[in-house]
Amino acid sequence: MYQNYIDGSWVGARSGRTFENRNPANCDDLIGEFQDSTADDVDAAIAAATRAYERWRLVPAPKRAEILFAASRLIEANKDALARDMTREMGKVLEETRGDVQEAIDMTLFMAAEGRRMYGQTVPSELRDKFAMSVRQPMGVCSVITPWNFPMAIPSWKIAPALVCGNTVVFKPATLTPLSAVNFVKILEEAGLPRGVVNLVTGGPDVGTRMSTHDDVKVVSFTGSTAVGRIVGQNAAPTFKKVHLEMGGKNVVMIMDDAKIDLAVEGCLWGGFGTTGQRCTAASRVVVHERVYDVFVREFVARAQELRVGDGLDPRTQVGPSVSQAQLETVMKYVAIGQEEGATLLAGGHRLETGPYARGWFHEPTIFGDVDPRMRVAQEEIFGPVVSVMRCRSLDEAIAIGNDVAYGLSASIYTQDINKAFAAMRDIYTGIFYVNAPTIGAEVHLPFGGTKATGNGHREAGTAALDVFSEWKSIYVDFSGKLQRAQIDS
């Protein structure tokens, strides 16, 4: 039985209800029972965070950072155990969950370093004997709502910058991956974080609704679907909270006729089927120049059919299960839609449900060819191991196809022509762009986020994350000893 963490104590939900967390590779494997919380639990957590804020905001930022440094070392020391727990509860292969944990280490270290920077500006005043500068100031209680696909990395993207800026946090993880959240908060507790500074409340939509509407919450940071993100934004709007939304993606890889085909195939395999396609940055669309379409498709299909599907704890596994039965059913629905729309099923297309797959949510890596860019499988986020391949006749056409979706998170191009590469990086309207690499693989020291229906203009990671969790204060110090009127007396 796992509990909520409120005001420095591990406590049960006031409702007394719990929910189960099971292994998607083997649903007979019960990972644990977690608290099915209500608005009452959220109110208690927000009250604790509000009290703690008055103390925490006054802790010097370098001292706040020391706790984050300690946390990063604890994560590093427990990396393999944390990764195994993560694979068991969400399914992706152990190599990838180790990467997820490593990203939490990297982000925590990066944000800890900001405790001695968080640079403002000093500028010359237009008046004599006057000093002008700007500083960042914390905002208060931050609601952090995270998804299941990166259950330690994404919380670190939000919680580490919130803390180093001097805010306090109420944290709701996805109901499919609460164990990784518990593990992360336990490490923050062990690192010496004062009581009430981070609070963990597990549960369903009622928890998220209260976290996005409570008057004492100043920031809401949400990662998840565009549909839910829209609701979060609407919930927060009446009280003018700062809202950061990181939502869906329908990302494109463009392969030009001068591309290194073997490299492009490798990238599309990793981008399309890594994390079983369950990434907001997954390469679910591939646009290939007609001159190399046939050779690319032949190799891509052959390699995809060789991928080994199975339990992520098995070191031989390359593609794990879908995270849940509902997610598997979504994949199967879109495979049927693709066939109904007239796309050519080139590989996969079936659920795996016999033998070692009988107790899990497994699906074959699936490739559609001859896809029209307006088909639903090329327009809508599937979040599974399904890739749509399309033809193009030119770079301009590839860019037009790439931009013609509701989302704008990530894109990439494979080419040996620097002119094409620079034209594409200029003209593709996304928040992230890659050259000769797939659409996944962001690093923590650059901004992460997207355009259009992917986000609302804010960014995670890098120093851009500080802008979500702080506000600017401009300060003027007049040491002239007399009244000076800016713009009038200058």
RODO-2510 file (C-alpha; in nm, 4 decimals, decimal comma):
residues 490
     n   res          X          Y          Z
     1     m     0,0000     0,0000     0,0000
     2     y     0,1449     0,3343    -0,1074
     3     q     0,0315     0,6660     0,0404
     4     n     0,0101     1,0337    -0,0423
     5     y     0,2820     1,2670     0,0816
     6     i     0,1336     1,5768     0,2446
     7     d     0,3106     1,8239     0,4738
     8     g     0,6071     1,5937     0,5230
     9     s     0,4052     1,2819     0,6145
    10     w     0,2897     0,9747     0,4231
    11     v    -0,0871     0,9560     0,4693
    12     g    -0,3874     0,7755     0,3272
    13     a    -0,6596     0,9406     0,1213
    14     r    -0,9459     1,0738     0,3308
    15     s    -1,1886     0,8689     0,1205
    16     g    -1,0193     0,5452     0,2246
    17     r    -1,0300     0,4321    -0,1391
    18     t    -0,7378     0,2952    -0,3375
    19     f    -0,6663     0,1864    -0,6945
    20     e    -0,4451    -0,0865    -0,8343
    21     n    -0,1342    -0,0449    -1,0477
    22     r    -0,0511    -0,3469    -1,2659
    23     n     0,2316    -0,4417    -1,4996
    24     p     0,1243    -0,3879    -1,8642
    25     a     0,3468    -0,6753    -1,9739
    26     n     0,1738    -0,9099    -1,7279
    27     c    -0,1495    -0,7852    -1,5762
    28     d    -0,1349    -1,0624    -1,3143
    29     d     0,1573    -0,8726    -1,1606
    30     l     0,0127    -0,6304    -0,9042
    31     i     0,2679    -0,3560    -0,8420
    32     g     0,0746    -0,1992    -0,5587
    33     e    -0,2307    -0,0141    -0,4351
    34     f    -0,2282     0,3655    -0,4404
    35     q    -0,4505     0,6329    -0,2891
    36     d    -0,7643     0,7248    -0,4832
    37     s    -0,7684     1,0819    -0,3588
    38     t    -1,0362     1,3504    -0,3706
    39     a    -1,0510     1,7285    -0,3598
    40     d    -1,0211     1,7109     0,0211
    41     d    -0,6730     1,5593    -0,0097
    42     v    -0,5745     1,8229    -0,2660
    43     d    -0,6944     2,0999    -0,0322
    44     a    -0,4780     1,9589     0,2470
    45     a    -0,1766     1,9420     0,0159
    46     i    -0,2281     2,2968    -0,1122
    47     a    -0,2673     2,4258     0,2433
    48     a     0,0620     2,2584     0,3376
    49     a     0,2350     2,3991     0,0307
    50     t     0,0977     2,7478     0,1051
    51     r     0,2379     2,7407     0,4595
    52     a     0,5718     2,6025     0,3425
    53     y     0,6057     2,8696     0,0740
    54     e     0,6478     3,1464     0,3307
    55     r     0,9601     2,9713     0,4605
    56     w     1,0925     2,8180     0,1396
    57     r     1,0893     3,1384    -0,0665
    58     l     1,3304     3,2942     0,1859
    59     v     1,5824     3,0097     0,1624
    60     p     1,8689     3,1414    -0,0543
    61     a     1,8587     2,9903    -0,4005
    62     p     2,2074     2,8352    -0,3685
    63     k     2,0853     2,6545    -0,0555
    64     r     1,7728     2,5338    -0,2347
    65     a     2,0069     2,4104    -0,5066
    66     e     2,2124     2,2074    -0,2597
    67     i     1,9069     1,9919    -0,1896
    68     l     1,8613     1,9343    -0,5631
    69     f     2,2274     1,8371    -0,5962
    70     a     2,1801     1,5861    -0,3149
    71     a     1,8681     1,4508    -0,4841
    72     s     2,0525     1,4026    -0,8127
    73     r     2,3160     1,1936    -0,6364
    74     l     2,0513     0,9786    -0,4715
    75     i     1,8773     0,9210    -0,8045
    76     e     2,2106     0,8247    -0,9566
    77     a     2,2877     0,5834    -0,6735
    78     n     1,9512     0,4099    -0,7197
    79     k     1,9317     0,4346    -1,0988
    80     d     1,8914     0,0679    -1,1798
    81     a     1,6271    -0,0008    -0,9140
    82     l     1,4298     0,3068    -1,0210
    83     a     1,4498     0,1982    -1,3844
    84     r     1,3277    -0,1518    -1,3051
    85     d     1,0301    -0,0173    -1,1126
    86     m     0,9499     0,2072    -1,4068
    87     t     0,9697    -0,0715    -1,6639
    88     r     0,7476    -0,2858    -1,4479
    89     e     0,4776    -0,0211    -1,4168
    90     m     0,4759     0,1360    -1,7659
    91     g     0,6383    -0,1220    -1,9886
    92     k     0,9143     0,0448    -2,1876
    93     v     1,2380    -0,1485    -2,2142
    94     l     1,4954    -0,1275    -1,9377
    95     e     1,7478     0,0548    -2,1539
    96     e     1,4917     0,3312    -2,2069
    97     t     1,3817     0,3550    -1,8445
    98     r     1,7464     0,3928    -1,7465
    99     g     1,7511     0,6826    -1,9920
   100     d     1,4365     0,8250    -1,8302
   101     v     1,6035     0,8148    -1,4890
   102     q     1,9217     0,9643    -1,6341
   103     e     1,7192     1,2537    -1,7690
   104     a     1,5874     1,3172    -1,4178
   105     i     1,9469     1,3215    -1,2957
   106     d     2,0508     1,5600    -1,5716
   107     m     1,7576     1,7957    -1,5205
   108     t     1,7986     1,8063    -1,1450
   109     l     2,1688     1,8852    -1,1833
   110     f     2,1015     2,1509    -1,4466
   111     m     1,8397     2,3266    -1,2349
   112     a     2,0533     2,2986    -0,9230
   113     a     2,3227     2,4912    -1,1087
   114     e     2,0677     2,7661    -1,1747
   115     g     2,0549     2,8210    -0,7987
   116     r     2,3773     3,0184    -0,8373
   117     r     2,2699     3,1903    -1,1585
   118     m     1,9058     3,2664    -1,2400
   119     y     2,0446     3,5735    -1,4070
   120     g     1,8539     3,8986    -1,4229
   121     q     1,9686     4,2145    -1,5988
   122     t     2,1484     4,5288    -1,4949
   123     v     2,1100     4,8212    -1,7332
   124     p     2,2201     5,1837    -1,7333
   125     s     1,9531     5,4282    -1,6228
   126     e     1,8712     5,7264    -1,8380
   127     l     1,9072     5,9414    -1,5249
   128     r     2,2114     6,0263    -1,3150
   129     d     2,2621     5,8573    -0,9786
   130     k     2,0064     5,5875    -1,0453
   131     f     2,0564     5,2101    -1,0653
   132     a     1,8296     4,9750    -1,2634
   133     m     1,8075     4,5960    -1,2506
   134     s     1,5688     4,3010    -1,2758
   135     v     1,5384     3,9862    -1,0658
   136     r     1,3309     3,6696    -1,0762
   137     q     1,0799     3,6167    -0,7977
   138     p     0,8922     3,2967    -0,7057
   139     m     0,5173     3,2797    -0,7489
   140     g     0,3829     3,0464    -0,4793
   141     v     0,2121     2,7079    -0,5011
   142     c     0,2570     2,5215    -0,8302
   143     s     0,0325     2,2370    -0,9437
   144     v     0,2310     1,9788    -1,1413
   145     i     0,0315     1,7232    -1,3448
   146     t     0,2372     1,4666    -1,5358
   147     p     0,1797     1,1803    -1,7849
   148     w     0,2738     0,8148    -1,7706
   149     n     0,5206     0,7847    -2,0588
   150     f     0,8165     0,9559    -1,8856
   151     p     0,7204     0,9091    -1,5216
   152     m     1,0421     1,0408    -1,3681
   153     a     1,1925     1,2625    -1,6387
   154     i     0,8870     1,4845    -1,6881
   155     p     0,8237     1,5399    -1,3154
   156     s     1,1874     1,6471    -1,2856
   157     w     1,1399     1,8950    -1,5728
   158     k     0,8687     2,0670    -1,3706
   159     i     0,9530     2,0144    -1,0045
   160     a     1,3259     2,0977    -1,0178
   161     p     1,2846     2,4450    -1,1739
   162     a     0,9813     2,5173    -0,9545
   163     l     1,1829     2,4409    -0,6425
   164     v     1,5002     2,6231    -0,7355
   165     c     1,2953     2,9358    -0,8103
   166     g     1,1526     2,9212    -0,4564
   167     n     0,8053     2,7802    -0,5202
   168     t     0,6299     2,4923    -0,3488
   169     v     0,4634     2,2047    -0,5332
   170     v     0,1570     1,9824    -0,5325
   171     f     0,2270     1,6891    -0,7649
   172     k    -0,0284     1,4607    -0,9335
   173     p     0,1228     1,1776    -1,1411
   174     a    -0,0664     0,9707    -1,3961
   175     t    -0,2684     0,6905    -1,2382
   176     l    -0,0832     0,4409    -1,4592
   177     t     0,2603     0,5273    -1,3159
   178     p     0,2310     0,6342    -0,9515
   179     l     0,5207     0,4218    -0,8240
   180     s     0,7848     0,6236    -1,0078
   181     a     0,6314     0,9396    -0,8606
   182     v     0,6460     0,7953    -0,5094
   183     n     1,0086     0,6968    -0,5676
   184     f     1,0957     1,0473    -0,6889
   185     v     0,9304     1,2199    -0,3924
   186     k     1,0959     0,9811    -0,1457
   187     i     1,4317     1,0840    -0,2885
   188     l     1,3483     1,4531    -0,2478
   189     e     1,2464     1,3779     0,1106
   190     e     1,5719     1,1925     0,1757
   191     a     1,7699     1,4780     0,0193
   192     g     1,6416     1,7088     0,2921
   193     l     1,3528     1,8953     0,1348
   194     p     1,1563     2,0676     0,4135
   195     r     0,8047     1,9522     0,4960
   196     g     0,5300     2,0873     0,2763
   197     v     0,7598     2,2038    -0,0024
   198     v     0,6614     1,9097    -0,2256
   199     n     0,3338     1,7245    -0,1764
   200     l     0,2188     1,4156    -0,3698
   201     v    -0,1488     1,3360    -0,4293
   202     t    -0,2434     1,0358    -0,6438
   203     g    -0,5826     0,9881    -0,8030
   204     g    -0,8013     1,0581    -1,1014
   205     p    -0,9543     1,3576    -1,2810
   206     d    -1,1115     1,5094    -0,9681
   207     v    -0,7625     1,5605    -0,8268
   208     g    -0,6434     1,7367    -1,1406
   209     t    -0,9542     1,9543    -1,1554
   210     r    -0,9064     2,0776    -0,7997
   211     m    -0,5369     2,1399    -0,8611
   212     s    -0,6171     2,3598    -1,1609
   213     t    -0,8996     2,5586    -0,9977
   214     h    -0,7925     2,6171    -0,6360
   215     d    -0,7531     2,9875    -0,5579
   216     d    -0,4189     2,9415    -0,3802
   217     v    -0,2487     2,7780    -0,6811
   218     k    -0,0485     3,0290    -0,8850
   219     v     0,1003     2,8058    -1,1580
   220     v    -0,0374     2,4958    -1,3308
   221     s     0,2084     2,2905    -1,5363
   222     f     0,0440     2,0083    -1,7320
   223     t     0,1744     1,7504    -1,9770
   224     g    -0,0781     1,5230    -2,1482
   225     s    -0,3326     1,5138    -2,4256
   226     t    -0,4517     1,8243    -2,6073
   227     a    -0,8127     1,7514    -2,5087
   228     v    -0,7316     1,7427    -2,1373
   229     g    -0,4908     2,0347    -2,1702
   230     r    -0,7714     2,2487    -2,3084
   231     i    -0,9816     2,1667    -2,0006
   232     v    -0,6902     2,2505    -1,7694
   233     g    -0,6492     2,5869    -1,9402
   234     q    -1,0205     2,6617    -1,9090
   235     n    -1,0193     2,5609    -1,5423
   236     a    -0,7299     2,7905    -1,4599
   237     a    -0,8376     3,0926    -1,6646
   238     p    -1,0933     3,2511    -1,4273
   239     t    -0,8302     3,3067    -1,1556
   240     f    -0,5571     3,4154    -1,4000
   241     k    -0,3135     3,1414    -1,3096
   242     k    -0,0016     3,1038    -1,5167
   243     v    -0,0646     2,7886    -1,7203
   244     h     0,1981     2,5814    -1,8972
   245     l     0,0603     2,3176    -2,1348
   246     e     0,2679     2,0538    -2,3120
   247     m     0,0358     1,8391    -2,5222
   248     g     0,0224     1,6229    -2,8336
   249     g     0,2385     1,5750    -3,1388
   250     k     0,2226     1,4277    -3,4885
   251     n     0,5855     1,4501    -3,5825
   252     v     0,7403     1,4129    -3,9257
   253     v     1,0671     1,2755    -4,0583
   254     m     1,1476     1,4044    -4,4093
   255     i     1,3829     1,1859    -4,6133
   256     m     1,5321     1,3497    -4,9194
   257     d     1,6691     1,1730    -5,2249
   258     d     2,0276     1,2431    -5,1165
   259     a     1,9793     1,0995    -4,7668
   260     k     2,1847     0,8150    -4,6245
   261     i     1,9085     0,5550    -4,6350
   262     d     2,0571     0,3198    -4,3750
   263     l     2,0839     0,6075    -4,1290
   264     a     1,7294     0,7215    -4,2053
   265     v     1,5949     0,3700    -4,1503
   266     e     1,7718     0,3472    -3,8141
   267     g     1,6296     0,6837    -3,7147
   268     c     1,2751     0,5963    -3,8171
   269     l     1,2874     0,2657    -3,6289
   270     w     1,4018     0,4407    -3,3113
   271     g     1,1743     0,7412    -3,3593
   272     g     0,8663     0,5391    -3,4509
   273     f     0,8925     0,2369    -3,2239
   274     g     1,1063     0,3536    -2,9309
   275     t     0,8900     0,3616    -2,6164
   276     t     0,6411     0,1615    -2,8278
   277     g     0,5599     0,4866    -3,0076
   278     q     0,4310     0,6306    -2,6805
   279     r     0,6177     0,9611    -2,6962
   280     c     0,4786     1,3031    -2,7774
   281     t     0,7871     1,3363    -3,0027
   282     a     0,7458     0,9968    -3,1722
   283     a     0,8159     0,9884    -3,5464
   284     s     0,4713     0,8714    -3,6508
   285     r     0,4910     1,0250    -4,0015
   286     v     0,7651     0,9661    -4,2577
   287     v     0,7693     1,1626    -4,5820
   288     v     1,0065     1,0114    -4,8396
   289     h     1,1198     1,1521    -5,1730
   290     e     0,9732     0,9447    -5,4545
   291     r     1,3189     0,8618    -5,5939
   292     v     1,4145     0,6691    -5,2786
   293     y     1,0694     0,5702    -5,1545
   294     d     1,0821     0,2057    -5,2629
   295     v     1,4300     0,1334    -5,1300
   296     f     1,3538     0,3059    -4,7993
   297     v     1,0230     0,1255    -4,7502
   298     r     1,1737    -0,2121    -4,8327
   299     e     1,4476    -0,1723    -4,5721
   300     f     1,2241    -0,0053    -4,3127
   301     v     0,9650    -0,2825    -4,3291
   302     a     1,2269    -0,5568    -4,3119
   303     r     1,3916    -0,4034    -4,0071
   304     a     1,0606    -0,3357    -3,8309
   305     q     0,9558    -0,6977    -3,8744
   306     e     1,2772    -0,8037    -3,6984
   307     l     1,2075    -0,5992    -3,3862
   308     r     1,1574    -0,8173    -3,0812
   309     v     0,8408    -0,7386    -2,8836
   310     g     0,8134    -0,8468    -2,5233
   311     d     0,8514    -0,7701    -2,1536
   312     g     1,0724    -0,4662    -2,1096
   313     l     1,2647    -0,6359    -1,8277
   314     d     1,3936    -0,8950    -2,0772
   315     p     1,7225    -0,7559    -2,2141
   316     r     1,6414    -0,9042    -2,5558
   317     t     1,3231    -0,6965    -2,5885
   318     q     1,3286    -0,3963    -2,8230
   319     v     0,9614    -0,2949    -2,8086
   320     g     0,7544    -0,3236    -2,4922
   321     p     0,3769    -0,3313    -2,4418
   322     s     0,1242    -0,0528    -2,4659
   323     v     0,0822     0,0996    -2,1229
   324     s    -0,2771    -0,0199    -2,0760
   325     q    -0,5634    -0,2056    -2,2351
   326     a    -0,7238     0,1271    -2,3287
   327     q    -0,4100     0,2431    -2,5066
   328     l    -0,3824    -0,0888    -2,6916
   329     e    -0,7444    -0,0559    -2,8020
   330     t    -0,6679     0,2929    -2,9360
   331     v    -0,3824     0,1500    -3,1426
   332     m    -0,6028    -0,1272    -3,2791
   333     k    -0,8769     0,1243    -3,3632
   334     y    -0,6371     0,3360    -3,5689
   335     v    -0,4937     0,0338    -3,7485
   336     a    -0,8479    -0,0472    -3,8583
   337     i    -0,9061     0,3163    -3,9597
   338     g    -0,5901     0,3162    -4,1721
   339     q    -0,7037     0,0075    -4,3585
   340     e    -1,0537     0,1480    -4,4072
   341     e    -0,9063     0,4696    -4,5462
   342     g    -0,7114     0,2745    -4,8083
   343     a    -0,3573     0,2902    -4,6733
   344     t    -0,1434    -0,0145    -4,7536
   345     l    -0,0574    -0,2241    -4,4494
   346     l     0,3111    -0,3044    -4,5037
   347     a     0,4046    -0,4532    -4,1662
   348     g     0,2365    -0,5581    -3,8433
   349     g    -0,1232    -0,4592    -3,7859
   350     h    -0,2131    -0,7135    -3,5206
   351     r    -0,2373    -0,7491    -3,1484
   352     l    -0,0037    -1,0084    -2,9980
   353     e    -0,2029    -1,2158    -2,7488
   354     t    -0,0811    -1,5750    -2,7369
   355     g     0,2021    -1,7436    -2,5506
   356     p     0,4232    -1,4895    -2,3688
   357     y     0,1893    -1,2081    -2,4763
   358     a    -0,1286    -1,3543    -2,3278
   359     r    -0,1307    -1,1481    -2,0063
   360     g    -0,0112    -0,8160    -2,1510
   361     w    -0,1038    -0,5367    -2,3897
   362     f     0,1210    -0,6039    -2,6893
   363     h     0,0940    -0,4936    -3,0521
   364     e     0,3146    -0,5530    -3,3522
   365     p     0,5218    -0,2637    -3,4875
   366     t     0,3000    -0,1448    -3,7710
   367     i     0,3785     0,0442    -4,0935
   368     f     0,1330     0,1914    -4,3405
   369     g     0,2495     0,2832    -4,6911
   370     d     0,0937     0,4885    -4,9702
   371     v    -0,0652     0,7094    -4,7057
   372     d    -0,2474     1,0221    -4,8135
   373     p    -0,1412     1,3125    -4,5894
   374     r    -0,5056     1,3889    -4,5084
   375     m    -0,5851     1,0400    -4,3783
   376     r    -0,6633     1,0217    -4,0098
   377     v    -0,3635     0,7979    -3,9442
   378     a    -0,1471     1,0813    -4,0803
   379     q    -0,3291     1,3574    -3,8930
   380     e    -0,4257     1,2272    -3,5481
   381     e    -0,1996     1,1290    -3,2622
   382     i    -0,2130     0,7516    -3,2082
   383     f     0,0496     0,7130    -2,9333
   384     g     0,1450     0,3628    -3,0318
   385     p     0,3763     0,1637    -3,2620
   386     v     0,2183     0,2845    -3,5868
   387     v     0,4073     0,4775    -3,8576
   388     s     0,2554     0,6268    -4,1745
   389     v     0,4835     0,6591    -4,4804
   390     m     0,4053     0,9143    -4,7531
   391     r     0,5639     1,0141    -5,0834
   392     c     0,6851     1,3574    -5,1868
   393     r     0,8413     1,5012    -5,5020
   394     s     1,0400     1,7873    -5,3507
   395     l     1,1579     1,9495    -5,0309
   396     d     0,8830     2,2091    -5,0572
   397     e     0,6181     1,9381    -5,0747
   398     a     0,7730     1,7550    -4,7784
   399     i     0,7664     2,0747    -4,5716
   400     a     0,4054     2,1420    -4,6704
   401     i     0,3050     1,7914    -4,5593
   402     g     0,5067     1,8297    -4,2408
   403     n     0,3307     2,1515    -4,1457
   404     d    -0,0173     2,0333    -4,2398
   405     v    -0,1210     1,8913    -3,9019
   406     a    -0,2726     2,0427    -3,5897
   407     y     0,0458     1,9951    -3,3878
   408     g     0,3915     2,1472    -3,4003
   409     l     0,6250     1,9694    -3,1616
   410     s     0,9150     1,8041    -3,3438
   411     a     1,0368     1,7369    -3,6978
   412     s     1,3500     1,6175    -3,8722
   413     i     1,5152     1,5938    -4,2107
   414     y     1,7620     1,3444    -4,3543
   415     t     1,9759     1,5052    -4,6232
   416     q     2,3400     1,5661    -4,7150
   417     d     2,2553     1,9075    -4,8621
   418     i     2,3171     2,1873    -4,6129
   419     n     2,0950     2,4224    -4,8104
   420     k     1,7989     2,1850    -4,7792
   421     a     1,8704     2,1359    -4,4111
   422     f     1,8680     2,5084    -4,3370
   423     a     1,5605     2,5714    -4,5503
   424     a     1,3746     2,2965    -4,3640
   425     m     1,4803     2,4136    -4,0180
   426     r     1,3564     2,7620    -4,1101
   427     d     1,0256     2,6633    -4,2704
   428     i     0,9005     2,3796    -4,0509
   429     y     0,6858     2,5346    -3,7754
   430     t     0,7764     2,3237    -3,4739
   431     g     0,9415     2,3830    -3,1398
   432     i     1,2116     2,1203    -3,2024
   433     f     1,3973     2,0273    -3,5191
   434     y     1,6652     1,7688    -3,6014
   435     v     1,8994     1,7186    -3,8942
   436     n     2,0030     1,3594    -3,9759
   437     a     1,8430     1,2334    -3,6544
   438     p     1,4902     1,1231    -3,5609
   439     t     1,2332     1,3442    -3,3897
   440     i     1,3250     1,2214    -3,0415
   441     g     1,6322     1,2845    -2,8292
   442     a     1,5952     1,6290    -2,6706
   443     e     1,8594     1,7362    -2,4186
   444     v     1,7852     1,9116    -2,0905
   445     h     1,9804     2,2311    -2,1547
   446     l     1,7683     2,3506    -2,4484
   447     p     1,3984     2,4524    -2,4405
   448     f     1,1482     2,1720    -2,4950
   449     g     0,7993     2,2356    -2,6291
   450     g     0,5947     2,2962    -2,9378
   451     t     0,3660     2,5193    -3,1384
   452     k     0,0006     2,5143    -3,2417
   453     a    -0,2048     2,2483    -3,0577
   454     t     0,1093     2,1112    -2,8927
   455     g     0,1433     2,3900    -2,6380
   456     n     0,0543     2,7386    -2,5240
   457     g     0,3851     2,9146    -2,5780
   458     h     0,5808     2,8139    -2,2689
   459     r     0,8792     2,5794    -2,2666
   460     e     1,0270     2,3173    -2,0394
   461     a     1,3960     2,2455    -1,9874
   462     g     1,6868     2,4821    -2,0259
   463     t     1,6704     2,8243    -1,8662
   464     a     1,3352     2,8731    -2,0440
   465     a     1,1765     2,6587    -1,7722
   466     l     1,2556     2,9289    -1,5184
   467     d     1,0135     3,1582    -1,7022
   468     v     0,7263     2,9210    -1,6203
   469     f     0,8000     2,9186    -1,2475
   470     s     0,9055     3,2770    -1,1811
   471     e     0,8067     3,6320    -1,2571
   472     w     1,0255     3,9289    -1,3360
   473     k     1,0579     4,2217    -1,0979
   474     s     1,2231     4,5397    -1,2257
   475     i     1,3941     4,7403    -0,9509
   476     y     1,5081     5,1048    -0,9585
   477     v     1,7336     5,2526    -0,6909
   478     d     1,7633     5,6311    -0,6932
   479     f     2,0586     5,7578    -0,4894
   480     s     2,0475     6,1181    -0,6130
   481     g     1,8698     6,2453    -0,3031
   482     k     1,6119     6,4311    -0,5102
   483     l     1,3000     6,3594    -0,7153
   484     q     1,3870     6,2495    -1,0665
   485     r     1,1092     6,1953    -1,3150
   486     a     1,1872     5,9325    -1,5788
   487     q     1,1236     6,0436    -1,9396
   488     i     1,0470     6,3993    -1,8173
   489     d     1,3748     6,4905    -1,6484
   490     s     1,5942     6,2828    -1,8781
***
